Each structure stands twice: as C-alpha cells, then as structure tokens.
C-alpha cells in the first residue's frame, strides 16, 4: 500500500483492522514493537510463554498463571508454542479491549475447553486443581472448590454461561484472577488510561460510525475504514462457532457450505460477531472456539499486490500457504507444542460431533439491527 516504508513488520488486513478498531495508531504500534523486541532477548522474533510471564511480572505459581497460559495457547496462531509479533499484538490488544462481561465469557471459554456450551462440575474442579510447571501444589485455595458445594446447595452438575455468572457473583474470588490478569496487561500495554478511554468510547451506544484512519507506514497517504467492535452474548459466540466451523484432525477449520442462503441481517450480524475482541484473540485452530477468518484465508492463498500485508515470516518459517496440506489443515512445522497446554484447554485430536448442521437451521432466528440490539439481548448479556 503505497511507496512509504514502515518500520513495522508486515500485517495481514484482518490483524491491522483489528488493532486499529481498538483505537491503536501507528505510534502505539511502534511502542508495542519496541516492547516485543525488548522482551525478546534471544532475538528469535518470537515469544515463548516464559516471555509472556516476564512481561506480566507474574510468577508461574500465582493464581493468574492458568489464565496467562490459556491466553498464550489461544493466541498461538501456528500451534507451535510461540508467538509472532502479530500474535502478540492482536492477542494482547484484544484481551485488553474486553469488557468485564467479555472477560467472564473468556473465563467460561477457558473452562469449556471442548466447546460443549456448558461447564461441568468436573471441569471446574480440574481448573481449580491446576498445578503449575515445577510445583507440586495447586495455585488455587481450597475455598474455590468449597464454593462449588455451597452454590445452589451443591445440587447441580453443569453450568451454562448465566450459571457461571451467578457463581462468580456469589463468590467474587473465582473470576478475580481473570480480571486481575487483564489489569496487569492493560498497565503494560499502553497503560490503563488508554484502555479506560477505549471502554468509554465503546460503551457509547451511538458510537458505531465508521472512522477513516491513516494506514500505519503510509504517512497518511492511505486510509482505511474501521469501526469499534460491538459486544455479543455468549450464546451468539457459541452458535456462530458451531455454524462456521468443523473439526479436522483436532483443529477448527471452516465448515462445508450448506447451500442455504442467509438473510442480509444474519450476514451483517455475523460480520459484527467476527470482529468481537474475544474471537480476535482466539487465533489457535486447536482451541475449540476458534473461528477461521475468511478474509485472512483469502489473503494467504492469493498473490497480494501489497507485500507489506503478507503473512510475516519473522522466524524464517514457511508461510501458511506453503505449509497447507490438501485437507486444508496447516501442517506442523516444528516439534509438537507443550502437550500439557493442549490437554489443559481441550485441544485433543479426537473428532468432535458435527453439531453445526443442527444449529445452521436456526441461523436466521437470531437477528439484530443496530437499534434493537440493546433490547434483544437477554438479561445478564453484554451491554
């Protein structure tokens, strides 16, 4: 895009628009690039989970550890146990952009590793029994497990999102690690004042206009349209994932087209859901809530005339196009990622029941216009 050279590594269109829609501009991206290089002391062009802990100033034995590890797993777009600059940029800015209810949605997704739409008591117990690497003791106090017995007098076996929200309302120390983790990263990533300003802009119901902003590296010669991300209910996220994806060899891939033509309102709402920060930060296809982005797939598989937006290859690895197998699944380029992380967050290689066909028949049933969105959401949903 243009002849001006940018100091930033190349970004695909989707990643660029994601960070720009969170009110980041070129000066912010350059600042974050400096942070990425500063922490990357071995000059590998990639971050490990240890470097993510380092920048958060958190120890591996804290109650924030399972949240940070889950965040790293979700942001690992190549499923290789490392973050590129794009992974770092999009995952952390999207995480910082989450509202308080979206942080709770993320906690639900972490616990619901197999994307069943509900969290079983056993899954909660397993989460609270988390033992960090190099330790023999769980990081969570016994109060968390006791809370499960007290909630609803122990007469429950699983919780949907609203049920988890009630559990967290009764026992605030359960969601505290997730909220505190976001505070830590907001302090490091551009500062709390920046994100409080973003929260204020996003809360404004009428602030849904398209803004034309300068493309970083073009000195204002080229501009792109961006829009603040909207909020979605947990049910919308779940149904969207079911309709759009299927499992192939343990990875989320695009579902086969059913041939049914969706309404205009459904298509518009799907585009809004796709831009939600919570889906933007889930980049790892082994995370069961991952939804492949159609626009990114097109950019990877066609010869772009804008080389600065090609998939970056900071570590010298092959691009996704070069590593794609006939089945449409990105081939492994390095050793298998940490198996403990994969098992912790439900990324096994077993084929999941193809439930998106059943849900596709209902895809026209949930439709929102800009004026009706606030009234259409059920109580307790994102505002």
N, C-alpha and C positions, 0 to 999 in steps of 0.2 A: 504494500500500500504506500506508493509514493517513493521518492528517492532519498528521503531523510533516513539516516541510520539511527536506530535506537540502541541504547546501552542495555536494554532488557533482553533476556533470552526469548526466543520465539514462542508465541502462544497461539493456540487454535482459537477460532472465533468464539466458541462457546465459553472457554475459560476467560477470555478477555471481557466478554459481555457480563459474565458472572461477577467479576471483581468490580467492573465499572458500575454495575447496578447496585453495588453496596457502597456507593459514593467514593470509591477509591479513584484517584487520578494519577498521572504519571509520577508526580513527586512522592506519592505514597508507595507506588510500586518500586521505585528506586530505593526507597528507605528499606523496604522489606527484602529487596535483593541484597542489600548490604548486610542485613541481619542473617539471611540464609548463608552467605559466604563467610560471615564471621564465625558462625557455629560450625560450619563445615571445615573443621581444622585440617582434615586429611586431603582436602581439595579433590574429593571424588565426584563432586557435582551432584551428590545425593545425600539424604539424611537417613540415618538409622533411627530406630525407636529410642536408643540411648540419647541421641542428639535432641529428640523431641522432649525427653525428660529434662535434659540440660537447659533448654531454653525456658521451660516452665518453672525451673528452680524447685522441682518436686523430686522427692526420693521415690525409689521403686517400691518402698514398703508403706507408702501412705494410702489413705482411703481413696485418693484421687487416681491411684495407679491403674485400676481396671478401666476407668473412663479414658485415660490417656492412651492406654494400649488399644482400646476399641477404636478410638479416634484415628490412631495410626493405621490400624488394619483397614478401616473404611476408606481412608484416603490413598491407599496404595494402589494406584490405577493399574499397575502392571503385575500385581500379585507377586512381587519379588522380594518383599521385605525391605523396601527402601522407598524414599520419597524423592521425586524430581522437584525442581523448583516450581513447576506447575502444580504438582500435588500439594506442596507446602502452601503455595499462595492461595489456591482455591479452597482447600480443606480448612485451613485456619481462619481465613476471612469469612467463609460461610458459617463456620462454627461460632465465630464472634457475632455474626449477624443474627443468630437465632434469638427469638423472643423467649420469655420464660416458659411459656407453654410448649414451644418448639424444643426447648432443652429437655422438657419432660417427655416429649414424643421421642427424642433421640434416646433417652434412657430406656424407654419402652422397646425401641428397636434393638438396642444392645441386648436386652434381656430376651427378646423374642427372636433368637438367632435363626430359627428356621422359618420365620415369616408365617406363623400359623394364625396371626391376628389376635392371639391371646397369650398370656404368660402363665404357665403352670406353676403351682407352688414349688415343685421340684426345681424349676428353672431359677426361681428367686433364691431358693436355698443354695443352689450351685453358685449363683452370683455372689452371695454373701460369704460363701466358703472360699472365695478367691485367695490363693496363696501366691505371692509374687516370686519371681525368679530369685534364687539364693536365700529364700526364707523358708521356715517350716510352720509359721503361724499365719492364720488368716488375718487380713488387714482390717476387716470389719468387726466391730464389737458384737458381743452376743445379743445386745439389745435389738439389733436388726432382725435376727432370727426369732426372738421372742415376740416382736411386733406382729409377725405373721400369725402367731397363735392367738393374739389378742384381737386382731382385726376380724370383724364380723363373728366374733366368738369362735374363730377357727373353723367355721362351717362354710368353707369354700375350697375349691380345687384349682381354679384358674381365674384370671382377671383379664378383661379387655381393657382398653386404654382408660376408659372412665373409671373402672375399678381401681387401676393403678393410681390414678389421680386422687381418688378418695383415700387410698392407703397412704400416699405421700402427704395428704392434707392432715391426716390424723397423726402421722409420725414424720415430721419435717426432716429428721436427721437421715432419712432414707434417700431423698433426692439431693441433699446438701452437697455431696461430692461432685455431682454433675454441675450444679450451679457454681460452686466454688472454682471448678476447673475452668469454666468459661470466664470467670472474673480474672483468673491468673493470665489467661491468654489475651484477654482484652487489654490488660495492662501492658503486655509485651508487644502486642500487635497494634500499633498506632495510638494506644492509650485509651483509658476509659472515657474521656471527654468526647473523643471522636465517635465511639460506639453509642454513647448516650444521645448524641446528636442524630445519629442514624436511626436509633429507636424512635425518637421524636418524629422524624420525617415519615417513618414507616407507619406510625400509629395514626397519622392524619388520613382519614378515610377518603378525602377528596384528592389526596396527593398521589394520583395514579396517572398523571400526564407523562407523556413521552418526552424525555430530555435528550437534546442533541449535545454530545460531549466530544472533545477532541480525542483522537486516537493517539495513545502514547507513542512517541518516537516520530511523529509527523509534524511537530511544531505547529499544530493547529490547522495544517493544510487539509487534513481529512478528519471527518467526524462520523460518529455512529450513534444511532438511536438506542437509548437504554431506558429502562423502566424499573422502578423499585419493585422488588418481589412481593407477591401477595402471600397471605397465610392460608394454610389448608388444614382441614381436620385430619385426624389420624385415619379415619375411615376412608377419606379420599385418597390418601397416600397408599393405603393398603390395596384398595380397588384398582388404582392406577397401575401399581406394580403388577398385580395379577393379570390385568388386561394386556399389558405391554410386553411382558417377559415370559420366558420359559427357562427351564434348567437344561444345560447341556454339559455333561462331564463336570458337574459341580459348579458351573459358572452360570450367571444370569446372562442370557442372550435375548435378542429381540424375538418376540413371539411371531409365529407364522400369521400372515394376514388372513383374516376370516372371510373377507369379501363383503362384510356388512358395512354400509356407508353410515358414518356417524353424523349427527346433526352439527350444524355450524356452532351452536353454543357448546356442545361437547368438545369439539375441536379447540375452541378458544380456551375453554377451561383446562383442557389437557396441556396446552402450551403454558398456561399460568402455573399449573402444578409442576411441570417440568422445570420451571425456574425457581422453585422453592429452595431456600438455602439448605434445607435438610436433605434434599435429593442431590443438590450440587456437591455436597461434601462426601456423599457415598459414591466413590469412584472405583472401588474394588469389585469386579464382577463376581468374586466369591462371597461377597456379602449378599444375603438373600433379598435385601430391599433395594439392591442396585437396579437402576433402570438405564439401559444404554441410550445414549442421546443420538437421535437420528442424524442431526446436523453434523455432529462430530464424526460419525461414521462416514458420511459423505465426504468430509474434508480429508479424512485419512485415505480414502480409496480413490480419490481423483487427483490429477495433477493440478495443483493450485498455481495460479499466476502470481500469488502473493507469498513469496518464500518466507517472509518473516512470521507468517501464521502457520507454518508447517509444524508437525509434531516435533518437539525438541528432542535432540539426542545428545544430552549433555554428558552422558557416560560412554558414548560411543556404541550404545546398543542399537540393534536394528529397530526400525520403526514398526508400528503395529501392522502396517500393510505387508511388510516383508515377513513378519512372523505369523501371519494368519494362516491357519490350516484350512483345507477345503470345507471343513464342518463349520467354519465361522468362529472358531474359538482361538483366542490368542495363544500361541504355543509358549511353553515355558522356555525362557532364555537363560535362566540362572538356576541355581540349586533351589529345591523346594523351600518356600518360606517356613518360618517357625511353625511347626505343626501344632504347638501348644496354642498359638494365637488362632489358628484355623479352627481347632476344636472348641476353643472358648466361645467363639462367636458364630457357631453353627455352620461353618463352611465345609461341610463334608462333601464327598464325591458321589453320594447316593442320589439317584434321580428323585426329584420331588414330584408329587402328584400334580398333574397338569390341571390346576383349578381355574386357570384364566378363561377357559372356554365357557364355564358356567357363568362366570362373572360378566363375560362380554355381552350376554343377552340383556344385562341390566345397565349397560354403559350409558344409555340415554336417559336413565331415570334420575340422575343427579346432575342438574344443570343450573348454572348460576349466571346471573347478569351482574354487572358492577353495582347496580342499585340494590339488588336483592341479596347480595352476599351476606351482609351482616345479619339479616333476618332469617336467612336459610340455614344458618349453622345451628346445630343443637346446643343446648346449654353445656357450658364447660369446654366448648371448642375454642379454637384460636380466634382472637378478636381482630 
